[in-house]
Amino acid sequence: MTFALDPRLADDTLVVGDLPLSRVLLMNDSRFPWLILVPRRGGLSELHDLSRHERAALIEEAARASEKLKRLTGAAKVNIGALGNMVSQLHVHVVARFEADAAWPGPVWGAGKAAPYSAEAAKAQVRALAAALGLAGA
């Protein structure tokens, strides 16, 4: 099955680039520096749908994204989660958290209304994240 990004993820995010396994997306909510990693394999909904090698690769990519996001933002904590209740396509959230953010200490899901990035801020954030992750085109 061919990889296609779920329409909801496509509508809510900006493309940062591709790691060896995953497409890296930036959630279009300026309140939270928030990456989403989506393995570029078709028909995945659960972690166990990946091969053992791919599961290990996804965990390493999430750890890399977490480390770079924390370093780039100075976050107090980075949350990593894979819920899949709203979007069944397998994806991993990597969210930089701050004690002063709009949802602290609770989860970011359902916390108020998203505040999309301005076009200029989105471009700058995507560029900074791509550079931090060593992605082409940064």
VENZIUR-V511066 format. One record per residue. RES is the residue in one small letter. SS is DSSP state (helix for helix, strand for strand, loop for the rest). OMEGA is omega in radians with two decimals (NA if undefined). D_FIRST is the distance of its C-alpha to the first C-alpha in Angstrom with 1 decimal. Layout:
BEGIN
[[RES | SS | OMEGA | D_FIRST] [RES | SS | OMEGA | D_FIRST]]
END
This chain:
BEGIN
[[m | loop | -3.10 | 0.0] [t | loop | 3.11 | 3.8] [f | loop | 2.99 | 6.6] [a | loop | -3.13 | 9.2] [l | loop | 3.09 | 12.4] [d | loop | -3.10 | 13.8] [p | helix | 3.13 | 16.7] [r | helix | 3.07 | 19.3] [l | helix | 3.13 | 18.6] [a | helix | -3.11 | 18.6] [d | helix | -3.02 | 21.9] [d | helix | -2.98 | 23.6] [t | strand | 3.03 | 23.0] [l | strand | -3.12 | 23.7] [v | strand | 3.06 | 21.5] [v | strand | 3.13 | 23.4] [g | strand | -3.10 | 21.2] [d | strand | 2.91 | 18.7] [l | loop | -3.10 | 19.6] [p | loop | 3.13 | 18.1] [l | loop | -2.89 | 15.3] [s | strand | 2.89 | 15.8] [r | strand | 3.13 | 16.4] [v | strand | -3.12 | 20.0] [l | strand | 3.02 | 21.2] [l | strand | 3.07 | 24.8] [m | strand | -3.10 | 25.5] [n | loop | 3.10 | 27.8] [d | loop | -3.03 | 30.7] [s | loop | 3.11 | 33.6] [r | loop | -3.08 | 35.2] [f | loop | 2.96 | 32.8] [p | loop | -2.87 | 31.3] [w | strand | 3.09 | 27.8] [l | strand | 3.02 | 24.7] [i | strand | 3.09 | 21.2] [l | strand | -3.12 | 18.7] [v | strand | 3.10 | 15.0] [p | strand | -3.09 | 12.8] [r | loop | 3.07 | 10.5] [r | loop | -3.12 | 7.4] [g | loop | 2.98 | 4.7] [g | loop | -3.13 | 6.3] [l | loop | 3.01 | 9.5] [s | loop | -3.09 | 12.8] [e | loop | 3.10 | 15.2] [l | helix | -3.11 | 16.6] [h | helix | 3.05 | 16.5] [d | helix | 3.09 | 12.7] [l | loop | 3.01 | 13.2] [s | loop | 3.11 | 14.9] [r | helix | 3.14 | 18.6] [h | helix | 3.14 | 18.6] [e | helix | 3.08 | 16.0] [r | helix | 3.12 | 18.1] [a | helix | 3.13 | 21.2] [a | helix | 3.13 | 19.8] [l | helix | 3.11 | 18.9] [i | helix | 3.12 | 22.5] [e | helix | 3.11 | 24.0] [e | helix | 3.09 | 22.4] [a | helix | 3.11 | 23.6] [a | helix | 3.10 | 27.0] [r | helix | 3.13 | 27.2] [a | helix | 3.13 | 26.4] [s | helix | -3.13 | 29.0] [e | helix | -3.11 | 31.6] [k | helix | 3.13 | 31.3] [l | helix | 3.13 | 31.2] [k | helix | 3.14 | 34.3] [r | helix | -3.10 | 36.1] [l | helix | -3.03 | 35.4] [t | helix | -3.05 | 36.4] [g | loop | -3.10 | 39.0] [a | loop | 3.06 | 37.4] [a | loop | -3.05 | 39.3] [k | strand | 3.02 | 36.1] [v | strand | 3.10 | 32.4] [n | strand | 3.07 | 30.4] [i | strand | -3.14 | 26.9] [g | strand | 3.08 | 24.9] [a | loop | -3.07 | 21.6] [l | loop | 3.09 | 22.4] [g | loop | 3.13 | 19.5] [n | loop | -3.13 | 21.8] [m | loop | 3.13 | 21.5] [v | loop | -3.06 | 17.9] [s | loop | 3.11 | 15.6] [q | loop | -3.12 | 13.0] [l | loop | 3.08 | 14.1] [h | loop | -3.11 | 16.7] [v | strand | 3.09 | 20.2] [h | strand | 3.06 | 23.3] [v | strand | -2.95 | 26.0] [v | strand | 3.04 | 29.1] [a | strand | -3.09 | 32.5] [r | strand | -3.12 | 35.3] [f | loop | -3.14 | 39.0] [e | loop | 3.14 | 41.9] [a | loop | -3.11 | 42.8] [d | loop | -3.00 | 39.3] [a | loop | -3.08 | 39.0] [a | loop | -3.04 | 37.5] [w | loop | -0.02 | 39.2] [p | loop | -3.12 | 39.3] [g | loop | 3.12 | 36.9] [p | loop | 3.13 | 33.1] [v | loop | -3.10 | 31.9] [w | loop | 3.09 | 29.8] [g | loop | -3.12 | 32.0] [a | loop | 3.09 | 34.8] [g | loop | -3.09 | 36.2] [k | loop | 3.13 | 34.7] [a | loop | 3.07 | 32.5] [a | loop | -3.08 | 34.5] [p | loop | 3.06 | 32.3] [y | loop | 2.94 | 33.1] [s | loop | -3.13 | 35.3] [a | helix | -3.13 | 33.7] [e | helix | 3.14 | 35.9] [a | helix | 3.12 | 35.2] [a | helix | 3.14 | 31.4] [k | helix | -3.14 | 31.6] [a | helix | -3.13 | 33.9] [q | helix | 3.11 | 31.9] [v | helix | 3.13 | 28.6] [r | helix | -3.13 | 30.7] [a | helix | 3.14 | 32.4] [l | helix | 3.12 | 29.3] [a | helix | 3.12 | 27.5] [a | helix | -3.14 | 30.7] [a | helix | 3.14 | 31.1] [l | helix | 3.14 | 27.6] [g | loop | -3.11 | 28.2] [l | loop | 3.13 | 25.4] [a | loop | 3.09 | 25.7] [g | loop | -3.12 | 27.5] [a | loop | NA | 29.6]]
END
